[in-house]
């Protein structure tokens, strides 16, 4: 379950930002998770609920997760498209050799803090 370690890393990163901003507590964290990131959002949410109880500034924090669609670029014709699932077949030239250019990241979009 790598989601637990990802969530722990998320909390540590947000804690660094809290300290930099002299905030008392974290109110809300907004994440954007790519469709093909390989991350189970239910496990991220569950891990967050467990880990936030151990840290006073996070006890009341809310985790909001938004999905990011994938975008793929065809290595043959350069067409950029949004695939539904594997395999990524270019709708323009039907090439199967394509590169994911968006949709596999985990991004902290916003952190709401109480100063």
Secondary structure, DSSP 8 states (H G I E B T S, - for coil): -HHHHHHHHHHHHHHHHHHHTT-SEEEEEEEEEETTS---HHHHHHHHHHHHTT-GGGTT-EEEEEEE--EEEETTT--EE--SSSS---TTT----EEEEESS-EEEEEEEEE-
